Each structure stands twice: as C-alpha cells, then as structure tokens.
Amino acid sequence: MPPAPTPPEVSPLPARQFSAEERQALYDIIAERRDVRDEFLPDPIDPAMLNRVLQAAHLAPSVGFMQPWNFILIRDPARRAEVHAAFQRANDEAATLFPDEKQATYRALKLQGILKAPLNICITCDRDRCGPVVLGRTHNPEMDLYSSVCAVQNLWLAARAEGLGVGWVSIYHEADLRALLGLPERVKIVAYLCIGHVDRFYAAPELALKGWRQRLKLEDLVMEDGWQEPV
Ligand SMILES: Cc1cc2c(cc1C)N(C[C@H](O)[C@H](O)[C@H](O)COP(=O)(O)O)c1[nH]c(=O)[nH]c(=O)c1N2
C-alpha cells in the first residue's frame, strides 16, 4: 500500500477585528430575529438574495466537515397546499392534547405561513453523506443532525439581515412530509421553513406576547462546573 499523504502545512491568518458597530449589528440581528408565521408579503425573493441566504446556511459548521444538508426549495402552490393539509391534520391532533385551559389559546395561535410565504425551504440531513465513519460522529451519531440545525440558524439570521422573515414549522407527521417530498430513507427532515419578505417583526417572541410562555432568565440557566438541580 502506498504511504498515506501527509496534510499540507497551513497557517491561520491574523484575526480580523470587527468594529463595535459591526459587532452590534450582529447582536441586533440575533436579538431581532423572529419566528414569522403570518406577516409574509407576496413579493418574490430576488434570486441573488436567496443565494446569499443559502450561502450563509452552507457556511455552517458541520461534524467532520460533513455538510450533510440539502435545501429543497418548494415554490409550487399545489405542493405547498399538500404540505398545508399535512400541517392541518397534525395541528388538529395537537390541539386536543393540551389541557383544556390552554386549548383556546393554542387554537388562536397562527403556527405557520406555508401558503402565505412565497417560498418554503425544507432543510434535510443526508445521514450517509460521508459513509459510515465520520470524524467526530463515531460516538455521537446524532452530530450530523445538530450540524444541519446550525445551517438552519445561519439561514435564519442571514434572512433577518436581508429583511426576510422565516418561520419554522414542525407540526406534521414526518411520514406525510417524507412522502410529499420523495425523500429517501437515509435523508432526515431537519426543518421545514416558510420564508418571504416582511415589513414588520414582533419585538419579542410572538408566543411570549400572546401569553403562551415567557423567556427564561439567563442567570437561571447558567451553571458552573456541572449540573445544578434548580431549587
Ligand atoms: C425546532 C423548532 C421548531 C419550531 C419552532 C422553532 C424551533 C427552533 N417554532 C418557532 C418557535 O415557536 C419560536 O422560535 C419561539 O417561540 C421563539 O420565538 P422567536 O423565534 O424568538 O420569534 C415554531 N413556530 C411555529 O409557529 N410552529 C412550529 O411548528 C414551530 N416549530
């Protein structure tokens, strides 16, 4: 067997410093990103803008640099109507599972913009992209799924920077969506997203504003050196 090639010598570049203003812009984008359900405008997304947002997603970190994601763009209204029907079925089931006092609030919530948004994007994880042995995934096989979630978050933040709203929909039976999108067995659905232009964003999570659940305090979530059971 020929000897394995040694990796080339490479060195990092000096760390680029970001100005206070640039840093603040990033923190503002993070703070002002919202899950958008109902505020989509019908305007189509410019292909160059969409490409920038998808490039941002594609720059996400991934275990073993696996890049396990695909981005399925769903524009066809007929296909979106089928996805919406799958949502409706699951949502009707979900509503009945909450305690009585929460059911009315649940039913009043808008939880998707599948038909209103001009574009839906399904982000998937191809679990076999690099064969069975992947650097960093050997002992924790779910790391490829987490990597794909990083792509989702990059997309979500880039979209906010572009003035696009994104809403994540997870109310469906996986089998329904898999069949609609023709996914092979090895490909897992990570996120089903509705995306489009918006001209307003809620100042805080809509679920908080509408009394479903409030943001937890950061100081109650930070722990030192190990798990501490809340008192
Ligand atoms: C994995 C996952 C899945 C879902 C969500 C998020 C994530 C991360 N969210 C959005 C969620 O409700 C929202 O992020 C929180 O309420 C916080 O609000 P902001 O995202 O800060 O606006 C969401 N929202 C919704 O209306 N329908 C849904 O099915 C889902 N599903």
The ligand as a Tripos MOL2 file, in Angstrom:
@<TRIPOS>MOLECULE
LIG
   31    33     1     0     0
SMALL
NO_CHARGES

@<TRIPOS>ATOM
      1 C1        -37.1520   23.2390   16.2400 C.3       1 LIG1
      2 C2        -38.1840   24.3320   16.1810 C.ar      1 LIG1
      3 C3        -39.4790   24.0270   15.7860 C.ar      1 LIG1
      4 C4        -40.4530   25.0230   15.7480 C.ar      1 LIG1
      5 C5        -40.0940   26.3480   16.1110 C.ar      1 LIG1
      6 C6        -38.7770   26.6480   16.4920 C.ar      1 LIG1
      7 C7        -37.8270   25.6630   16.5160 C.ar      1 LIG1
      8 C8        -36.4130   26.0130   16.9120 C.3       1 LIG1
      9 N1        -41.0720   27.3240   16.0810 N.pl3     1 LIG1
     10 C9        -40.7230   28.7200   16.4460 C.3       1 LIG1
     11 C10       -40.7470   28.9440   17.9420 C.3       1 LIG1
     12 O1        -42.0700   28.9730   18.4040 O.3       1 LIG1
     13 C11       -40.0490   30.2700   18.2210 C.3       1 LIG1
     14 O2        -38.7220   30.1800   17.7970 O.3       1 LIG1
     15 C12       -40.0880   30.6430   19.6930 C.3       1 LIG1
     16 O3        -41.4030   30.8660   20.0730 O.3       1 LIG1
     17 C13       -39.2590   31.8850   19.9890 C.3       1 LIG1
     18 O4        -39.6830   32.9630   19.1720 O.3       1 LIG1
     19 P1        -38.6930   33.7150   18.1760 P.3       1 LIG1
     20 O5        -38.1130   32.6850   17.2450 O.co2     1 LIG1
     21 O6        -37.6200   34.3540   19.0010 O.co2     1 LIG1
     22 O7        -39.5420   34.7280   17.4500 O.co2     1 LIG1
     23 C14       -42.3360   27.0450   15.5990 C.ar      1 LIG1
     24 N2        -43.2770   28.0290   15.4960 N.ar      1 LIG1
     25 C15       -44.4980   27.7500   14.9870 C.ar      1 LIG1
     26 O8        -45.3420   28.6520   14.8950 O.2       1 LIG1
     27 N3        -44.8390   26.4920   14.5530 N.ar      1 LIG1
     28 C16       -43.9540   25.4670   14.6600 C.ar      1 LIG1
     29 O9        -44.2900   24.3570   14.2630 O.2       1 LIG1
     30 C17       -42.6660   25.7360   15.1980 C.ar      1 LIG1
     31 N4        -41.7290   24.7460   15.3180 N.pl3     1 LIG1
@<TRIPOS>BOND
     1     1     2 1
     2     2     3 ar
     3     2     7 ar
     4     3     4 ar
     5     4     5 ar
     6     4    31 1
     7     5     6 ar
     8     5     9 1
     9     6     7 ar
    10     7     8 1
    11     9    10 1
    12     9    23 1
    13    10    11 1
    14    11    12 1
    15    11    13 1
    16    13    14 1
    17    13    15 1
    18    15    16 1
    19    15    17 1
    20    17    18 1
    21    18    19 1
    22    19    20 2
    23    19    21 1
    24    19    22 1
    25    23    24 ar
    26    23    30 ar
    27    24    25 ar
    28    25    26 2
    29    25    27 ar
    30    27    28 ar
    31    28    29 2
    32    28    30 ar
    33    30    31 1
@<TRIPOS>SUBSTRUCTURE
     1 LIG1         1 GROUP 0 **** ****
